[in-house]
Amino acid sequence: MSEVVTKALLRFISVPGQAGKAALITLDNGLDYKKPNTFGPEGLASLSEAFDAAVAESPAFIAVTGKPYIFSVGADITGIPQVTSRDQALEIGRLGHAVFAKFKNSAVPTFAFVNGAAMGGGLELSLHCHYRAISTGAAALALPECFLGLVPGWGGTQLLPNLIGPANAAKVIIENPLSQNRMLKPADALELGIADTLFEPADFLERSLGWAASVVAGTTTVERAEIDRGPAWSAVIGFAKKMLDEKLHGAAPAPYRALELMELARTASFEDGTAAEDEALADMIFSPELRAGLYSFDLVQRRAKRPAGAPDPDDGRDVNKVGVVGAGLMASQLALLFANRLEVPVVLTDLDQERVDKGVAYVNAEIDKLVAKKKMLPGKAAKLRGLVSGSVTKEAFADADLVIEAVFENLAVKKQVFAEVEAVVSESCVLATNTSSLSITEMAADLKHPERVVGLHFFNPVAAMPLLEIVRAEKTDEETLATAFGVGKSLRKSCVLVADRPAFVVNRLLTRFLGEILGAVEEGTDFAVADRAVDSLGMPMRPLTLVGLVGPAVALHVAETLHGAFPDRFKVSEKLGSLVAAGLTGFHTADGALDPRVVEIYGPREGGPTGEELKERALTAVAEEIRLMLEEGVVADAKDIDLCMILGAGWPFHLGGITPYLRSVGKL
């Protein structure tokens, strides 16, 4: 694939109050914002030439900015498969460093006017500039390399900790990428010290030019925090490594390598530090983790945006009001999400006023937290509070376009809820269920209009988890399905179309997997051995901790549902039932220790499979379930199972999808 060249377009601008002209370099690949600016060899050469041409004219300052909505998203990763030798990889690293260093070492003041998305090498270019203005409209700011199986390789590991300190740098370089590739918002960048100032998008360039002129003239002073480069720096790195060990158990090399480079940044010269980045890049560019990460990235960036088998979301109905049946934790989370993303009225209902009030109060409290954390403006918060209301009668849904139920996982209860809702809503209202395992076809069977029922299976916590399994029941029609996908897109979820089969994708596979772990514990395997059996995969959460997060009662219910459908493969754990009957909420106490009451229920530890045997058993079981799911047509393709597990279960990016991994170990 040939490089889509991002050209560096140079022009000179007169700035009011500024003696001499300013040089402005605009990065532009000639395409719209959907095809962001990237850096390949030709793009870097263009930037180098533009910088040299700017310096030759002795400008008052040099600034670099991007095309509309996009600064730069860094290296062109589509070219990685074309890198065939270590020397070639080293050359790519050295070229980027050489070009970017011109901005750092310049005698002429340099500014980055980050007008839009800046990721990877794009953000690293801005870090090389002496000063940074960022637009409040910049949609994404990040160093996501560890997410893919790389490290920031064009100065990020050296510049960022020296700018904002090692603790904050570790958050940007390691913690955020490993948290579903979390992005920084412009306000976050300002608070951390990455941005020197923020300006609104409408007049961003003009304000940035004026600000830069005032900095050069000395009328504006940019203050930077003093960074402690003493022993505390190494202590932060050591703590970060301990956190990594708890999260990844050594399974993914990239974040560990990034920490080593950040430690080097404390004492090494910039030249030595960036040379170490070059070596790291050359080592990692041929790693299986990077190849797996690129596969995962392609799924998340491309397939998730064009769901297989889904109708055009534009063919769906408009949703101008949403009803939520239930006012518990899940229902309240859903209410906040719908209000926040759709900005339409949302009404919660429940059995009595006390429950309704509690649900609305939860929504308001969460809004207050977002304002306190500066993640929501007070004006929007006030608007959302006005949009969310509660009622003890379903008559409140009379003018709703979508009603979603989030009540107890009991088929009879859900059928009754839908019958009551259908009696009051219009014939065009879509009825959705957030069930995690029950048959939606059965749920809709007694309704006058079963064709308007669809599954919207959200994951907990609702705001954070990116996956939405959209379930097509036997009679769900195209317009209802299109409406569901339109809503999912507006909610900024990655949607996957799944068939109405027990527990759908993620819960079915997790239940099969957890069934093996819990079965081994019942057979006598030590709790810690069972819990750590799959540590080598680097899963985000150990199995017994996951049971605690999901809740033993929910885990038991899903297991019972799947046992009813597939009794040969899904067993109902008797001891888990005892755990639920005893009112325990997990295997561990609040401080992470094994709960003595669990030991009492399960009895002494003897016999049972070893950790390695259990890992083998669990992977074999999951592989078998995936084969059967594909035969049943639960999803259109194995890639959709991979996507669901990455986004809904935290399957590690560095392993690629679950199906390629299972093939690589001979299970599929």
C-alpha positions in Angstrom: 0.0 0.0 0.0 1.5 3.4 -1.0 1.7 6.2 1.5 -1.1 8.7 1.7 1.2 11.7 2.0 0.5 14.3 4.6 2.0 17.5 3.1 3.4 20.3 5.2 2.1 23.4 3.6 4.0 26.6 4.6 2.8 30.1 4.5 3.8 33.3 6.2 1.3 35.4 8.2 1.4 38.9 9.6 0.1 38.9 13.1 -1.3 42.2 14.6 1.2 43.6 17.2 3.9 41.2 16.0 7.1 42.6 14.4 8.0 40.3 11.5 6.0 37.5 10.0 5.1 34.2 11.5 5.6 30.9 9.7 2.6 28.6 9.8 2.9 25.0 8.7 -0.4 23.2 8.0 -0.5 19.4 7.9 -2.9 18.2 5.3 -3.2 15.0 3.4 -5.8 16.5 1.0 -8.6 14.3 2.3 -11.5 15.0 4.7 -11.5 14.5 8.5 -12.5 10.8 8.1 -9.0 10.2 6.7 -6.8 11.8 9.3 -3.2 13.1 8.8 -0.5 10.5 9.3 3.2 10.4 9.0 5.1 8.2 6.7 8.6 8.7 5.2 7.3 11.2 2.5 5.2 13.1 5.0 8.1 13.5 7.4 10.3 14.7 4.5 7.7 17.3 3.6 7.6 18.5 7.2 11.4 18.7 7.3 11.5 20.7 4.1 8.8 23.1 5.3 10.6 23.7 8.6 13.9 24.4 6.8 12.1 26.8 4.4 10.5 28.6 7.4 13.8 29.0 9.3 15.4 30.4 6.1 13.0 33.4 6.3 13.9 34.3 9.9 10.3 34.4 11.1 9.2 35.7 14.5 8.0 32.2 15.4 7.1 28.9 13.7 3.8 27.2 14.3 2.4 23.9 13.1 -1.3 23.1 12.9 -3.6 20.6 11.1 -6.4 20.4 8.6 -10.0 20.9 9.9 -10.7 18.7 13.0 -7.4 16.8 12.7 -3.9 17.7 13.9 -2.2 14.3 13.2 -2.8 10.8 14.5 0.9 9.9 14.1 2.6 7.1 12.2 0.8 5.5 9.3 0.3 2.0 10.9 -1.0 0.6 7.6 2.7 0.6 6.5 3.9 -1.6 9.3 3.4 -4.8 7.4 5.8 -3.4 4.7 8.6 -3.1 7.2 10.7 -6.2 6.5 14.0 -5.7 8.4 15.2 -4.4 11.8 17.4 -1.8 10.0 14.3 -0.5 8.2 12.5 -0.2 11.5 15.4 1.6 13.1 15.5 4.0 10.1 11.8 4.9 10.6 12.4 5.7 14.3 15.5 7.8 13.5 13.8 9.7 10.7 10.9 10.8 12.9 13.2 11.8 15.7 15.4 13.8 13.4 12.6 15.7 11.9 10.7 16.4 15.1 14.0 17.4 16.9 14.2 20.4 14.6 11.2 21.9 16.4 12.7 21.1 19.8 16.2 22.4 19.0 15.0 25.5 17.1 16.5 28.9 17.9 13.2 30.3 16.6 10.3 29.8 19.1 8.1 26.9 18.0 4.4 26.4 18.7 1.9 23.6 18.2 -1.6 24.8 17.4 -3.4 21.5 18.1 -6.7 22.2 16.4 -8.1 18.7 16.4 -7.3 15.0 17.1 -3.6 14.4 18.1 -2.5 10.9 18.8 0.8 9.0 18.9 3.4 10.8 16.7 1.0 13.7 16.3 1.0 14.4 20.0 4.7 13.7 20.1 5.3 16.4 17.4 3.4 18.9 19.6 5.6 17.9 22.6 8.7 18.8 20.6 7.4 22.3 20.2 8.3 24.9 22.8 4.6 25.8 23.4 1.2 24.2 22.9 -2.3 25.7 22.3 -5.1 23.1 22.1 -8.6 23.6 20.7 -11.4 22.8 23.1 -12.9 20.9 20.2 -10.0 18.5 19.8 -11.9 15.2 19.9 -9.0 12.9 20.9 -5.6 13.4 22.5 -3.6 10.3 23.3 -0.4 8.2 23.2 -2.1 4.9 22.4 1.0 2.9 21.4 0.9 0.4 24.4 -2.7 -0.4 23.4 -1.3 -1.8 20.1 1.8 -3.5 21.4 4.3 -0.6 20.8 5.8 2.2 22.8 5.7 5.9 22.0 8.6 5.9 19.6 9.1 9.5 18.5 10.1 11.1 21.8 7.0 10.6 23.9 8.6 8.5 26.6 11.4 11.1 27.1 9.5 14.4 26.7 6.3 13.7 28.5 7.6 12.6 32.0 10.0 15.6 31.9 7.1 17.9 31.1 4.3 16.7 33.4 6.1 14.2 35.8 6.4 10.5 35.7 3.1 9.7 37.5 1.0 11.8 35.1 3.1 10.5 32.1 2.4 6.9 33.2 -1.3 7.7 33.1 -1.1 8.9 29.5 1.4 6.4 28.2 0.3 3.2 30.1 -2.9 3.5 32.1 -5.1 5.2 29.5 -4.1 2.8 26.6 -4.7 -0.2 28.9 -8.2 1.2 29.9 -9.9 0.5 26.6 -7.6 3.1 24.9 -9.1 6.0 26.9 -8.6 9.5 25.3 -7.7 12.7 27.0 -10.0 15.7 26.7 -8.6 19.1 26.1 -9.4 20.1 29.7 -7.4 17.1 30.9 -4.5 18.1 28.8 -4.5 21.6 30.3 -4.8 20.2 33.8 -1.9 17.8 33.3 0.3 20.5 31.8 0.4 19.1 28.2 -1.5 22.2 26.9 -0.3 25.7 27.8 -3.7 27.2 26.9 -7.0 26.3 25.4 -9.1 28.2 22.8 -12.5 27.6 21.4 -12.7 26.1 17.8 -14.5 29.0 16.2 -11.5 31.4 16.3 -8.8 28.9 17.3 -6.2 29.9 14.8 -6.6 33.6 15.2 -6.5 33.3 19.0 -3.5 30.9 18.9 -1.5 33.3 16.6 -2.2 36.2 18.9 -1.3 34.2 22.0 2.0 33.0 20.4 2.8 36.6 19.4 2.3 37.7 23.1 4.5 34.8 24.3 7.3 35.8 21.9 6.9 39.5 22.9 7.1 38.5 26.6 3.7 39.9 27.5 2.5 36.4 28.2 4.5 34.1 30.4 4.0 30.3 30.2 4.7 28.7 33.5 5.7 25.0 33.8 5.7 22.8 36.9 9.0 22.0 38.5 9.7 18.2 38.0 11.4 16.2 40.7 14.0 14.1 39.0 15.3 12.6 42.3 14.5 9.2 43.9 10.7 9.9 43.8 10.8 9.5 40.0 12.1 5.9 40.3 9.6 5.2 43.1 6.7 6.2 40.8 8.1 3.9 38.1 8.4 1.0 40.6 4.8 1.6 41.7 3.6 1.6 38.1 5.4 -1.6 37.5 3.7 -3.2 40.5 0.3 -2.1 39.2 1.2 -3.5 35.8 2.1 -6.9 37.3 -1.3 -7.0 39.1 -3.1 -6.2 35.8 -1.1 -8.0 33.2 1.0 -10.5 35.2 3.9 -9.9 32.7 1.8 -11.0 29.7 2.3 -7.9 27.5 5.8 -6.5 26.9 5.0 -3.1 25.6 4.0 -1.2 28.8 6.9 -2.7 30.6 9.3 -1.5 27.9 7.6 2.0 28.1 8.3 2.1 31.8 12.0 1.3 31.2 12.2 4.2 28.8 10.4 6.5 31.1 12.9 5.6 33.9 15.7 6.3 31.4 14.3 9.8 30.8 15.2 10.8 34.4 18.9 10.8 33.8 19.7 10.2 30.1 20.4 12.9 27.5 17.6 13.4 25.0 19.7 11.9 22.3 20.4 8.8 24.3 16.8 8.4 25.3 15.5 8.7 21.8 18.1 6.3 20.6 16.7 3.8 23.1 13.2 4.5 21.7 14.6 3.6 18.3 15.9 0.2 19.6 12.6 -0.5 21.4 10.6 0.3 18.2 12.9 -2.0 16.1 12.4 -4.8 18.7 8.7 -4.5 18.9 7.7 -3.9 15.3 8.2 -7.6 14.6 6.7 -8.9 17.8 3.6 -11.2 17.7 2.0 -8.8 20.2 2.1 -5.9 17.7 0.7 -8.1 14.8 -2.1 -9.2 17.2 -2.7 -5.6 18.3 -3.0 -4.4 14.7 -5.7 -7.1 14.1 -7.5 -6.0 17.2 -7.2 -2.3 16.2 -8.6 -3.0 12.8 -11.6 -4.7 14.3 -12.3 -1.9 16.7 -11.7 0.9 14.2 -13.2 -0.6 11.1 -15.5 -3.5 11.7 -17.1 -1.9 14.8 -18.0 1.2 12.7 -19.7 -0.9 10.0 -21.5 -3.7 11.8 -21.9 -6.9 9.8 -25.5 -7.6 8.7 -26.9 -4.4 10.2 -29.4 -2.3 8.3 -28.7 1.4 7.6 -29.3 3.3 10.9 -30.8 6.1 8.8 -33.7 3.7 8.0 -34.8 3.6 11.6 -37.3 5.8 13.5 -36.5 9.0 15.2 -36.2 8.7 19.0 -37.4 11.8 20.8 -38.3 10.3 24.1 -37.1 7.3 26.0 -38.8 5.2 28.7 -36.8 3.0 31.2 -38.7 0.3 33.1 -37.0 0.0 36.4 -35.1 2.4 38.6 -32.4 0.2 40.0 -28.7 0.6 39.3 -28.6 -0.7 35.7 -31.8 1.2 34.8 -30.5 4.5 36.3 -27.2 4.1 34.4 -29.2 3.6 31.2 -31.3 6.7 31.9 -28.2 8.8 32.3 -26.6 7.5 29.2 -29.7 8.1 27.0 -30.2 11.6 28.4 -26.5 12.5 28.0 -26.0 11.2 24.5 -29.5 11.6 22.9 -30.4 14.8 24.8 -34.1 13.8 24.9 -36.5 13.4 27.8 -36.0 10.1 29.7 -38.5 8.8 32.2 -37.9 6.0 34.7 -40.7 4.0 36.2 -40.8 1.5 39.1 -43.2 -0.1 41.6 -43.3 2.8 44.1 -42.3 6.4 44.5 -39.4 5.6 46.8 -37.7 3.5 44.2 -38.4 6.0 41.5 -37.0 8.8 43.6 -33.9 6.8 44.4 -33.3 6.2 40.6 -33.6 9.8 39.7 -31.4 10.8 42.6 -28.7 8.4 41.4 -28.8 10.1 38.0 -28.5 13.6 39.5 -25.7 12.5 41.8 -23.7 11.1 38.8 -24.2 14.3 36.9 -22.9 16.2 39.9 -19.8 14.0 40.0 -19.2 14.7 36.3 -19.4 18.5 36.9 -17.1 18.2 39.9 -14.5 16.3 37.8 -14.9 19.0 35.1 -16.1 16.4 32.7 -19.4 18.2 32.1 -20.2 21.9 31.9 -22.8 23.2 34.5 -25.1 24.3 31.7 -25.3 20.8 30.2 -25.7 19.3 33.7 -28.7 21.6 34.3 -30.2 20.5 31.0 -29.8 16.8 31.8 -31.4 17.1 35.2 -34.4 18.6 33.5 -34.5 15.8 31.0 -34.6 12.9 33.5 -37.8 12.3 35.4 -39.6 9.5 37.2 -43.1 8.1 37.4 -44.9 5.2 39.2 -47.2 4.7 36.2 -46.3 3.4 32.7 -48.7 6.0 31.3 -45.6 8.2 31.3 -44.5 6.2 28.2 -47.5 7.1 26.1 -45.4 9.4 23.9 -42.1 7.5 24.1 -40.4 6.3 20.9 -38.3 3.7 22.7 -38.9 1.9 26.0 -36.2 -0.3 27.4 -36.8 -2.7 30.3 -34.1 -3.3 32.9 -35.9 -5.3 35.5 -35.1 -8.6 37.3 -33.9 -11.4 35.0 -37.1 -13.4 35.1 -38.9 -14.3 31.8 -42.4 -14.1 33.3 -41.7 -10.7 34.9 -40.3 -9.3 31.7 -43.3 -10.6 29.6 -45.6 -8.9 32.0 -43.7 -5.7 31.8 -43.8 -5.7 28.0 -47.6 -6.4 28.0 -48.2 -3.4 30.3 -46.0 -1.2 28.2 -47.6 -2.2 24.9 -50.9 -1.3 26.3 -50.0 2.4 26.7 -47.4 3.1 24.0 -48.0 4.0 20.3 -47.8 1.3 17.7 -44.5 2.8 16.4 -42.7 2.7 19.7 -39.7 0.3 19.9 -39.6 -2.1 22.8 -36.1 -3.1 23.9 -34.8 -5.4 26.6 -31.5 -5.3 28.4 -31.7 -9.0 29.2 -28.3 -10.7 29.5 -29.4 -14.2 28.7 -33.1 -14.8 28.2 -34.9 -15.5 24.9 -36.2 -12.3 23.4 -38.4 -14.2 21.0 -40.2 -15.8 24.0 -40.4 -12.4 25.7 -42.2 -11.0 22.7 -44.4 -14.0 21.9 -47.6 -12.8 23.4 -47.5 -9.2 22.2 -49.7 -7.8 19.4 -46.6 -6.4 17.7 -43.6 -8.7 18.5 -41.9 -7.3 15.4 -41.0 -4.1 17.3 -39.1 -5.9 20.1 -35.3 -5.9 20.0 -32.5 -6.7 22.5 -30.1 -4.0 23.6 -27.6 -5.8 25.8 -25.5 -3.2 27.6 -22.5 -4.1 29.8 -21.8 -2.8 33.2 -20.7 -0.1 33.9 -22.9 1.3 31.2 -21.1 4.6 30.5 -17.6 3.0 30.3 -18.2 -0.3 28.4 -18.1 0.3 24.7 -19.9 -2.8 23.4 -23.6 -3.1 22.7 -24.9 -6.5 21.6 -28.0 -5.8 19.4 -30.2 -8.9 19.4 -32.6 -9.7 16.6 -35.5 -11.8 17.8 -37.4 -14.2 15.5 -39.9 -11.5 14.4 -37.9 -8.3 14.8 -38.4 -6.2 11.7 -35.9 -4.2 9.7 -37.1 -0.8 10.9 -36.9 -1.8 14.5 -33.4 -3.2 14.0 -32.3 0.0 12.1 -33.7 2.1 15.0 -31.7 0.0 17.4 -28.5 0.5 15.4 -29.2 4.2 15.0 -29.6 4.6 18.8 -26.5 2.6 19.5 -24.5 4.8 17.2 -25.9 7.9 18.9 -24.9 6.4 22.2 -21.4 6.1 20.8 -21.4 2.3 21.4 -19.7 -0.3 19.1 -22.7 -2.4 18.0 -22.6 -6.1 17.0 -25.6 -7.8 15.5 -26.2 -11.1 17.3 -28.9 -13.8 17.0 -31.4 -14.6 19.7 -29.5 -17.5 21.2 -29.0 -18.1 25.0 -26.7 -15.4 26.6 -25.7 -14.1 23.1 -21.9 -13.8 22.8 -19.9 -12.4 25.7 -22.0 -13.9 28.6 -22.2 -17.3 26.9 -18.4 -17.5 26.4 -17.6 -16.1 29.9 -20.0 -18.5 31.5 -18.5 -21.5 29.8 -15.0 -20.2 30.8 -16.0 -19.5 34.4 -17.8 -22.8 34.5 -14.4 -24.6 34.2 -12.8 -22.4 36.8 -15.7 -22.8 39.3 -15.9 -26.5 38.5 -12.2 -27.0 39.4 -12.7 -25.1 42.7 -15.5 -27.5 43.5 -13.3 -30.4 42.6 -10.7 -29.2 45.2 -8.3 -27.0 43.3 -6.9 -24.3 45.6 -8.7 -21.0 45.2 -5.5 -19.0 44.4 -4.4 -21.7 41.9 -7.7 -21.6 40.1 -7.8 -17.8 40.1 -4.3 -17.5 38.6 -4.6 -20.4 36.1 -5.0 -18.0 33.1 -2.7 -15.2 34.3 -0.4 -15.8 31.4 -3.1 -14.4 29.1 -3.0 -11.0 30.8 -6.8 -10.8 31.2 -7.9 -7.5 32.9 -9.5 -9.4 35.8 -9.0 -12.7 37.5 -11.9 -15.2 37.3 -13.0 -15.1 40.9 -12.7 -11.3 41.0 -14.9 -11.3 37.9 -17.6 -13.4 39.6 -17.6 -10.7 42.4 -18.0 -7.9 39.9 -20.8 -9.6 38.0 -22.3 -10.8 41.2 -22.7 -14.5 42.2 -26.5 -14.3 41.8 -26.2 -13.0 38.2 -23.5 -15.5 37.4 -25.7 -18.3 38.8 -28.8 -17.1 36.8 -26.9 -17.0 33.5 -25.4 -20.4 34.2 -28.9 -21.8 34.9 -30.3 -20.3 31.7 -27.5 -21.9 29.7 -27.8 -25.2 31.5 -31.4 -25.2 30.5 -30.4 -24.7 26.8 -27.2 -26.8 26.8 -27.2 -29.1 29.8 -24.2 -31.2 28.6 -21.8 -28.3 28.4 -23.1 -25.8 31.1 -23.2 -27.1 34.6 -24.8 -25.2 37.5 -22.3 -24.9 40.3 -23.9 -26.2 43.5 -21.4 -24.3 45.7 -22.1 -21.1 43.8 -25.7 -21.6 44.7 -24.7 -22.0 48.3 -22.7 -18.8 48.1 -25.8 -16.9 46.8 -28.0 -18.5 49.4 -25.6 -17.3 52.1 -25.9 -13.7 50.7 -22.2 -13.4 49.8 -21.4 -10.9 47.1 -18.2 -12.7 46.0 -15.2 -14.8 46.9 -13.2 -12.0 48.5 -13.6 -9.5 51.3 -13.4 -5.7 50.7 -9.6 -5.8 51.2 -9.1 -8.6 48.6 -8.6 -11.5 51.0 -10.4 -14.8 50.6 -13.7 -14.6 52.6 -13.5 -17.3 55.4 -17.2 -18.0 54.7 -16.3 -19.1 51.2 -13.8 -21.6 52.6 -16.5 -22.9 54.9 -18.9 -23.5 52.0 -16.4 -25.1 49.6 -14.5 -27.2 52.2 -10.9 -28.3 52.3 -8.6 -28.0 49.3 -7.4 -31.3 47.9 -7.5 -32.9 44.4 -8.7 -30.9 41.5 -6.8 -30.0 38.3 -3.5 -28.1 38.5 -3.3 -24.5 37.2 -1.9 -25.6 33.8 -4.5 -28.4 33.5 -7.2 -25.9 34.3 -6.0 -23.4 31.7 -6.0 -26.2 29.1 -9.5 -27.2 30.1 -10.8 -23.6 30.0 -9.3 -22.9 26.6 -10.6 -26.1 25.1 -14.1 -25.4 26.4 -14.2 -21.9 25.0 -12.9 -23.1 21.7 -15.6 -25.7 21.5 -18.3 -23.1 22.4 -17.0 -20.7 19.7 -17.2 -23.5 17.0 -20.8 -24.2 18.0 -21.8 -20.6 18.1 -20.5 -20.1 14.6 -22.4 -23.2 13.4 -25.5 -21.8 15.0 -25.0 -18.4 13.3 -25.0 -16.4 16.5 -22.9 -13.8 14.6 -22.0 -13.3 11.0 -18.3 -14.1 11.3 -15.7 -15.2 13.8 -14.4 -11.5 13.7 -17.6 -10.5 15.5 -16.9 -12.9 18.3 -13.4 -11.4 18.5 -14.8 -7.9 18.6 -17.4 -8.7 21.3 -14.7 -10.3 23.5 -12.3 -7.4 23.1 -14.9 -4.7 23.8 -17.2 -6.6 26.2 -14.9 -8.9 28.1 -11.6 -7.1 28.0 -9.9 -9.8 25.9 -6.3 -8.4 25.6 -5.4 -6.4 22.6 -1.9 -7.9 22.6 -3.4 -11.4 22.0 -5.4 -10.2 19.0 -8.9 -11.7 18.7 -9.8 -14.8 20.8 -10.3 -16.9 17.6 -6.8 -16.2 16.1 -5.3 -16.8 19.5 -7.1 -20.2 19.9 -6.0 -21.1 16.4 -2.4 -20.2 17.3 -2.4 -22.6 20.3 -4.1 -25.4 18.3 -7.6 -25.1 19.9 -9.5 -24.0 16.8 
